[in-house]
Amino acid sequence: MNKVLLITLEPIGNRMAGPAIRCFELGKQVARHMPATVYSPYKIDNIPHALAGDCQFVSGGSKKSMLTLAAQHDILIIQANVLKQYPQLTKLQKFLVVDLYDPFLFNIHIQYANQPPAIASASFRLMHKLLEKHMLAADFTICASERQRDYWLGRFCAMGRINPALHNFDPSLRKLIDVVPFGLPETAPHVNVHASGVGPRAMFAKIKKEDPIILWAGGIWDWLDPLTVIKAMALLNKKFPNIRLVFMGKKSPNPQVDVMSMVKQAENLADELGLLDENVFFSQDWISYQERSNFLLEANIGISAHFDLPETRFSFRTRLLDYFWANLPIITTKGDEMADLIEAKGAGFALDYQDVNAWADCLAQLLSEPDLQQHCRLAAKTLAESFTWDRVSRPLLNYCENPYHLPDYIPVTMPNLIERANSVYHRGGKELIFAKAKQMIKEIMPG
């Protein structure tokens, strides 16, 4: 039976961001079928067995001890930044799975928008090369949606990884990359009485029992658009003076990730409009993984807003899945695959980018029509059933049960072609040389 090691560079424990949650939950699913361990370089909190399942958790230690741990496993599942810290993993000759659920290169342009051009360019080139290293080393890759898979197939093709040998190995290319969306627990959310708080009403005394709560779950990143929603709240304030917008977290639980500039922009805007700590509230700390259900269950509507960016088109907003889980009506911005799904299934509404009036009108409609809310809740519940971790993880489990190495990758470069031409020359024959030359030219200039 194969032994599997999942590696993340994010903190695992009480407070986790999306990459850590994904590694944590996929580890639990793999552990149902074979020995599985999750590793993080950060100290891991004590995880109750009821939450951890049969998965083992290891943290900290030196790079050498981590590599020793990896050498004791047959399959390594890593996120697409791990080889930066542990490049030696590729030398262990293990089966290597790379998780590409976050097309993060699009985010770098936004994060470095205010940096000097030389720094922004250097950072992008560094991350581009790092991502390429992961993609070329992988025996199997996973992503979060079919639209993401199209994007990654394009990258693989541009890199020359989709070559005749790989096509012959698997014409569908599902053995190269398959879809493993972010998932949800199989059980419904419940109030966590052991958490440090009991939800937004306990955290913010201003929010009363009868006040409708609009919930922004997850972080406030620079590529997201809380500003449009806050402006809509100002328009709604007269008709719904007790409406409350709650942001669940300002700073990532990863100490390496700084508070982003959008946090300050959002707070300043709420303050300028007279809404801060009256109608708009920001949790100072990241809400814990277990405690998030308390916030979801007290909310009336779940929201997510973003800008018209390439990041949006290929994103997979994990906070929207939590809204499915809690059966919340959803309002989001159009442009990504999840927004299309929400509208198609009737779980909510996908609005135009930065349309303040549309946000105000949609919120007012949902708050005023209980039947519409109920319709959206039932649709969200149906969607939740299709995204449980046991269902979405199946392609990954199939690989772990029958792992394989992909055909070797041979980069098509001019030095490489010259070396192969010399080899043909020494085997003799002018006609053979010309035939092979034409074949090699076709490899880089088909047609």
CORJOSUL-V935464 format. One record per residue. N is the residue number from 1. RES is the residue in one letter. PHI is phi in degrees with one decimal (none if undefined). Layout:
N,RES,PHI
N,RES,PHI
This chain:
1,M,none
2,N,-70.0
3,K,-105.1
4,V,-118.7
5,L,-119.0
6,L,-105.1
7,I,-123.5
8,T,-129.9
9,L,-96.7
10,E,-97.9
11,P,-65.6
12,I,-109.7
13,G,150.3
14,N,-66.2
15,R,-117.6
16,M,-134.7
17,A,-89.3
18,G,-51.7
19,P,-60.3
20,A,-68.0
21,I,-59.7
22,R,-62.7
23,C,-63.3
24,F,-59.7
25,E,-72.8
26,L,-66.6
27,G,-60.2
28,K,-63.8
29,Q,-68.3
30,V,-62.2
31,A,-65.5
32,R,-70.0
33,H,-118.3
34,M,-162.1
35,P,-60.1
36,A,-139.7
37,T,-131.5
38,V,-108.2
39,Y,-118.5
40,S,-136.0
41,P,-69.6
42,Y,-90.5
43,K,-59.3
44,I,-94.7
45,D,-62.2
46,N,-65.2
47,I,-107.2
48,P,-58.1
49,H,-59.1
50,A,-61.6
51,L,-93.3
52,A,-82.9
53,G,65.0
54,D,-91.4
55,C,-73.9
56,Q,-99.5
57,F,-130.5
58,V,-130.6
59,S,-140.3
60,G,66.3
61,G,87.4
62,S,-81.1
63,K,-62.2
64,K,-63.6
65,S,-67.0
66,M,-66.9
67,L,-66.6
68,T,-63.4
69,L,-62.1
70,A,-62.0
71,A,-64.9
72,Q,-86.7
73,H,-117.9
74,D,-93.3
75,I,-124.5
76,L,-112.4
77,I,-114.7
78,I,-124.8
79,Q,-88.0
80,A,-80.2
81,N,-129.9
82,V,-68.1
83,L,-69.9
84,K,-65.0
85,Q,-88.9
86,Y,-130.7
87,P,-63.7
88,Q,-68.5
89,L,-58.8
90,T,-71.6
91,K,-90.8
92,L,-83.4
93,Q,59.0
94,K,-94.2
95,F,-74.1
96,L,-118.1
97,V,-110.8
98,V,-115.2
99,D,-91.6
100,L,-108.1
101,Y,-69.5
102,D,-119.2
103,P,-77.0
104,F,-70.7
105,L,-60.4
106,F,-65.7
107,N,-72.6
108,I,-62.4
109,H,-59.0
110,I,-75.8
111,Q,-64.0
112,Y,-104.5
113,A,-60.2
114,N,-99.9
115,Q,-87.9
116,P,-55.3
117,P,-52.9
118,A,-64.8
119,I,-68.9
120,A,-60.4
121,S,-65.7
122,A,-64.6
123,S,-63.4
124,F,-64.3
125,R,-62.5
126,L,-61.8
127,M,-69.1
128,H,-62.1
129,K,-65.8
130,L,-63.4
131,L,-62.3
132,E,-60.3
133,K,-61.2
134,H,-64.1
135,M,-68.2
136,L,-78.1
137,A,-82.6
138,A,-72.9
139,D,-90.6
140,F,-156.2
141,T,-128.3
142,I,-130.3
143,C,-139.9
144,A,-100.3
145,S,-158.6
146,E,-65.6
147,R,-65.6
148,Q,-61.0
149,R,-60.4
150,D,-59.7
151,Y,-61.6
152,W,-68.1
153,L,-61.0
154,G,-61.2
155,R,-66.0
156,F,-58.3
157,C,-64.9
158,A,-63.2
159,M,-79.4
160,G,85.1
161,R,-74.1
162,I,-87.2
163,N,-106.7
164,P,-56.6
165,A,-64.2
166,L,-68.3
167,H,-61.5
168,N,-67.7
169,F,-67.5
170,D,-161.6
171,P,-59.2
172,S,-73.4
173,L,63.6
174,R,-69.7
175,K,-78.6
176,L,-86.4
177,I,-149.4
178,D,-132.5
179,V,-99.8
180,V,-128.8
181,P,-63.1
182,F,-64.5
183,G,-123.7
184,L,-134.2
185,P,-60.9
186,E,-78.0
187,T,-98.9
188,A,-67.8
189,P,-67.4
190,H,-142.0
191,V,-66.8
192,N,-92.6
193,V,-73.1
194,H,-92.1
195,A,-72.6
196,S,-68.4
197,G,-139.0
198,V,-119.7
199,G,118.9
200,P,-64.3
201,R,-68.4
202,A,-77.1
203,M,-75.3
204,F,-121.8
205,A,-62.1
206,K,-66.6
207,I,-85.0
208,K,-92.9
209,K,-58.2
210,E,-87.2
211,D,-74.3
212,P,-71.4
213,I,-112.1
214,I,-99.7
215,L,-108.1
216,W,-104.3
217,A,-82.4
218,G,85.9
219,G,-82.5
220,I,-110.6
221,W,-94.8
222,D,-64.3
223,W,-91.1
224,L,-102.4
225,D,-124.4
226,P,-72.9
227,L,-65.7
228,T,-61.2
229,V,-67.2
230,I,-64.5
231,K,-63.6
232,A,-64.2
233,M,-61.0
234,A,-65.3
235,L,-69.4
236,L,-84.1
237,N,-59.1
238,K,-73.1
239,K,-77.4
240,F,-128.2
241,P,-64.4
242,N,-101.9
243,I,-70.5
244,R,-127.4
245,L,-107.1
246,V,-118.8
247,F,-96.9
248,M,-78.7
249,G,-164.4
250,K,-101.0
251,K,-119.8
252,S,-59.5
253,P,-68.7
254,N,-80.0
255,P,-63.5
256,Q,-81.3
257,V,-101.8
258,D,-73.8
259,V,-63.8
260,M,-84.1
261,S,-64.0
262,M,-63.1
263,V,-61.0
264,K,-65.4
265,Q,-60.2
266,A,-66.5
267,E,-64.1
268,N,-62.5
269,L,-64.9
270,A,-61.2
271,D,-67.3
272,E,-60.3
273,L,-87.6
274,G,73.1
275,L,-104.0
276,L,-62.7
277,D,62.6
278,E,-117.3
279,N,-119.1
280,V,-124.5
281,F,-131.3
282,F,-119.3
283,S,-71.6
284,Q,-69.0
285,D,-106.1
286,W,-70.1
287,I,-69.6
288,S,-67.2
289,Y,-61.3
290,Q,-74.3
291,E,-78.0
292,R,-61.3
293,S,-61.8
294,N,-63.4
295,F,-70.0
296,L,-61.8
297,L,-73.9
298,E,-89.2
299,A,-80.6
300,N,-101.2
301,I,-142.5
302,G,-104.4
303,I,-132.1
304,S,-156.4
305,A,-133.9
306,H,-150.7
307,F,-98.6
308,D,-81.0
309,L,-136.2
310,P,-56.4
311,E,-56.2
312,T,-62.3
313,R,-58.5
314,F,-104.7
315,S,-77.1
316,F,-140.4
317,R,-71.0
318,T,-65.9
319,R,-63.1
320,L,-65.3
321,L,-64.1
322,D,-62.6
323,Y,-66.3
324,F,-57.5
325,W,-56.7
326,A,-89.8
327,N,56.7
328,L,-95.1
329,P,-62.4
330,I,-125.2
331,I,-122.2
332,T,-142.0
333,T,-93.8
334,K,-69.9
335,G,115.7
336,D,-114.4
337,E,-65.2
338,M,-68.1
339,A,-62.3
340,D,-60.8
341,L,-65.0
342,I,-60.9
343,E,-68.6
344,A,-63.4
345,K,-92.1
346,G,79.6
347,A,-86.1
348,G,166.8
349,F,-133.8
350,A,-115.3
351,L,-104.3
352,D,-67.2
353,Y,-62.0
354,Q,54.3
355,D,-95.4
356,V,-61.6
357,N,-63.4
358,A,-64.7
359,W,-63.3
360,A,-62.6
361,D,-65.9
362,C,-68.0
363,L,-61.0
364,A,-62.3
365,Q,-63.9
366,L,-64.1
367,L,-68.2
368,S,-93.1
369,E,-123.8
370,P,-57.5
371,D,-65.5
372,L,-66.1
373,Q,-56.9
374,Q,-65.1
375,H,-59.7
376,C,-65.4
377,R,-63.0
378,L,-65.4
379,A,-66.9
380,A,-63.3
381,K,-62.2
382,T,-63.4
383,L,-63.6
384,A,-58.3
385,E,-65.3
386,S,-90.8
387,F,-117.6
388,T,-68.0
389,W,-57.4
390,D,-64.2
391,R,-80.1
392,V,-70.2
393,S,-82.7
394,R,-56.5
395,P,-59.7
396,L,-68.7
397,L,-64.4
398,N,-60.1
399,Y,-65.5
400,C,-63.4
401,E,-77.3
402,N,-139.3
403,P,-72.1
404,Y,-153.1
405,H,-98.9
406,L,-73.0
407,P,-55.9
408,D,-57.5
409,Y,-93.2
410,I,-117.7
411,P,-62.8
412,V,-91.4
413,T,-128.9
414,M,-62.5
415,P,-59.1
416,N,-64.7
417,L,-65.0
418,I,-63.7
419,E,-61.4
420,R,-68.7
421,A,-64.8
422,N,-61.2
423,S,-62.7
424,V,-64.5
425,Y,-59.8
426,H,-71.3
427,R,-84.5
428,G,85.9
429,G,99.1
430,K,-62.6
431,E,-63.3
432,L,-62.4
433,I,-62.0
434,F,-64.5
435,A,-62.6
436,K,-68.2
437,A,-61.8
438,K,-63.2
439,Q,-64.8
440,M,-70.4
441,I,-63.9
442,K,-63.3
443,E,-63.5
444,I,-104.0
445,M,-135.7
446,P,-59.7
447,G,85.2
